[in-house]
């Protein structure tokens, strides 16, 4: 197996500023490509900021032209990109989603299956998981409160996933409950767990940052120290995981 490298992109988002947020994302993609990253995971609703009340007016269709650059870069750098955004859903509520750009030009969507708090007022829940493979590693996608349902990571584990990749928005209070839960899933299901949280975003809520990776035995492999702009990278090589945190 060739070297596999997955990264959480802890980047800031500006409230409702999709075009400006795209530029921040593109810079992170280019930095990750220079480091040989295979999969880059962005936070929950990273293109709009975590602003549920804006979802109806800012929902993106899969063929939105503003997404084209992600597809080009995914193909150019042979990388999978997981970008957070509200997903257009016809006349219904949008999905709270992630868009997966593949190195072969494909685009797929995943919608959060387990909505939390007031999210059901603004979003429709997703109906099925999304798993993909890179360098022989099967990766299951998750979005924040998905992990509140133990069946969610369990489903991926039963399908043979080796990695559980979660884009989240967590403030200090939410982080205190979610981080231990993710660590527990890592050890219970023998999964590498990657959590991508927002950096110091400008919007309604305050992110605590501290994006992290846990090994399949539940140990913290590495973590951002706060809400700084960083890539949190885990590399699988010669049967073991190693990690680094690199500034953007």
C-alpha positions in Angstrom: 0.0 0.0 0.0 1.3 3.4 -0.9 1.4 6.1 1.8 -2.0 7.3 2.9 -2.3 10.8 4.3 -5.6 12.3 5.6 -5.9 15.9 6.9 -8.5 18.0 8.8 -8.5 21.5 7.4 -9.1 23.8 10.4 -10.0 26.9 8.4 -12.2 30.0 9.3 -15.5 30.7 7.6 -17.1 34.1 7.2 -20.8 34.2 7.8 -22.6 33.8 4.4 -19.6 34.8 2.3 -19.4 31.7 0.0 -17.0 33.3 -2.6 -14.6 34.5 0.1 -14.8 31.1 1.9 -14.0 29.3 -1.4 -10.8 31.2 -1.6 -9.8 30.2 2.0 -10.6 26.6 1.1 -8.6 26.7 -2.2 -5.5 28.0 -0.3 -5.9 25.0 2.2 -6.2 22.6 -0.7 -3.0 23.8 -2.3 -1.1 23.6 1.0 -2.4 20.1 1.5 -1.4 19.1 -2.0 2.1 20.3 -1.4 2.3 18.0 1.6 1.0 14.9 -0.3 -2.4 14.7 1.4 -4.7 12.0 0.0 -7.9 13.2 1.7 -8.7 16.7 2.9 -11.8 17.1 5.2 -13.3 20.5 5.9 -15.6 21.5 8.8 -19.3 21.4 8.9 -21.0 24.0 6.6 -17.5 25.4 5.9 -18.5 27.2 2.8 -21.2 29.3 4.5 -20.2 29.2 8.1 -22.3 27.4 10.7 -25.4 29.5 10.1 -28.5 27.3 9.8 -30.9 30.2 9.3 -29.0 31.0 6.0 -29.3 27.5 4.6 -32.4 28.0 2.6 -31.0 30.9 0.6 -27.5 29.7 0.3 -28.0 26.0 -0.5 -25.8 24.8 -3.3 -26.6 22.5 -6.2 -24.0 19.9 -7.1 -23.4 21.7 -10.5 -22.9 25.2 -9.0 -20.1 26.9 -10.9 -18.5 28.0 -7.7 -17.6 24.4 -7.0 -15.7 23.8 -10.2 -12.3 24.8 -8.8 -12.6 22.0 -6.2 -13.2 19.5 -8.9 -10.2 20.7 -10.9 -7.9 20.6 -7.9 -9.1 17.2 -6.8 -8.2 15.8 -10.2 -4.9 17.7 -10.5 -3.6 16.6 -7.2 -5.2 13.1 -7.1 -7.0 14.0 -3.8 -10.4 13.5 -2.3 -11.9 16.8 -0.9 -14.8 16.8 1.6 -16.3 20.3 1.7 -19.2 21.4 4.0 -22.3 23.2 2.6 -26.1 23.3 2.7 -27.3 21.1 -0.2 -30.2 22.2 -2.5 -33.1 19.7 -2.2 -35.7 20.8 -4.8 -38.5 22.6 -3.0 -37.8 21.0 0.4 -35.5 21.9 3.2 -31.8 21.7 2.2 -29.6 18.9 3.4 -26.9 19.8 6.0 -24.3 18.4 3.7 -20.8 17.5 2.6 -19.7 17.4 -1.0 -17.1 14.8 -1.9 -14.9 15.7 -4.9 -13.0 12.7 -6.2 -9.7 12.5 -8.1 -11.5 11.0 -11.1 -13.8 14.0 -11.5 -16.8 12.6 -9.6 -18.9 14.7 -7.2 -21.0 13.0 -4.5 -23.1 14.4 -1.6 -23.7 13.2 1.9 -26.4 14.8 4.1 -26.2 14.7 7.8 -28.5 11.9 9.0 -28.8 12.9 12.7 -29.7 16.5 13.1 -29.1 18.2 16.4 -30.6 21.1 18.4 -32.7 23.4 16.2 -31.3 22.0 12.9 -34.5 20.2 12.0 -36.1 23.7 11.6 -33.8 24.4 8.8 -32.6 21.1 7.3 -34.0 17.8 6.1 -32.1 14.7 7.5 -30.1 12.5 5.2 -31.1 9.0 4.5 -27.9 7.0 3.9 -24.2 6.9 4.7 -21.4 7.6 2.3 -18.2 5.7 2.2 -15.3 5.8 -0.3 -11.8 4.4 -0.6 -8.4 5.9 -1.0 -5.1 4.1 -1.0 -6.8 0.9 0.2 -8.4 2.7 3.2 -12.2 2.8 3.4 -13.5 6.1 4.8 -16.9 6.9 6.2 -18.3 10.4 6.3 -19.9 12.0 9.3 -21.1 15.5 10.2 -21.1 16.7 13.8 -24.2 15.4 15.6 -24.2 12.2 13.5 -21.9 10.9 16.2 -24.7 11.3 18.8 -26.1 8.1 17.3 -23.9 5.1 18.1 -25.4 3.3 15.1 -23.7 5.8 12.8 -20.1 4.8 13.3 -21.2 1.2 13.9 -22.7 1.1 10.4 -19.5 2.2 8.8 -17.5 -0.3 10.8 -19.8 -3.0 9.7 -19.1 -2.0 6.1 -15.4 -2.3 6.6 -14.4 1.3 7.1 -11.0 2.0 8.6 -11.5 5.8 9.0 -14.4 7.8 10.4 -14.0 11.4 9.0 -16.2 14.1 10.7 -16.7 17.7 9.7 -18.0 19.5 12.8 -18.8 22.9 14.3 -18.1 22.7 18.0 -17.9 25.5 20.6 -16.3 24.8 24.0 -19.5 23.3 25.5 -20.2 20.9 22.6 -16.5 19.9 22.3 -16.5 18.7 25.9 -19.1 16.0 25.1 -18.3 15.2 21.5 -14.5 14.7 21.7 -14.7 11.9 24.3 -17.5 10.3 22.3 -15.4 10.2 19.2 -12.4 8.8 21.0 -14.7 6.1 22.3 -15.9 5.2 18.8 -12.3 5.0 17.7 -11.4 2.3 20.2 -14.8 0.5 20.1 -14.8 0.0 16.3 -11.0 0.1 15.6 -11.3 3.3 13.5 -9.0 6.1 12.9 -11.2 9.1 13.7 -10.5 12.5 12.1 -12.4 15.6 13.3 -12.3 18.8 11.4 -13.6 21.8 13.4 -13.7 25.5 12.4 -10.9 27.8 13.1 -11.7 31.3 14.4 -14.8 31.8 12.2 -16.7 35.1 11.9 -20.3 34.5 12.5 -23.0 33.7 15.1 -21.2 31.1 17.1 -17.6 30.8 18.4 -15.6 27.7 17.5 -13.1 26.2 19.9 -11.0 24.7 17.1 -8.9 21.9 18.4 -9.4 19.6 15.4 -8.0 16.2 16.3 -7.2 12.7 15.2 -7.6 9.5 17.4 -6.0 6.2 16.7 -7.9 2.9 16.4 -7.1 2.2 20.1 -8.8 5.5 21.1 -5.6 7.4 21.9 -5.3 11.0 20.8 -2.8 11.0 18.0 -2.6 14.8 17.5 -4.7 17.9 18.0 -4.7 21.6 17.1 -3.9 23.7 20.2 -6.8 26.2 19.6 -8.7 27.9 16.9 -5.6 28.7 14.7 -5.6 28.0 10.9 -3.9 24.6 10.5 -3.9 21.3 8.8 -4.0 18.4 11.2 -2.5 15.5 9.3 -2.4 11.7 10.0 -0.2 9.4 7.8 -0.4 5.7 7.6 2.9 4.1 6.7 4.4 0.7 7.4 1.5 -0.4 9.5 1.3 2.5 11.9 0.0 6.1 12.2 2.0 9.2 12.7 0.8 12.8 12.8 1.7 16.5 12.4 0.0 19.9 12.7 1.0 22.4 10.1 0.1 26.1 9.9 -1.7 27.6 7.0 
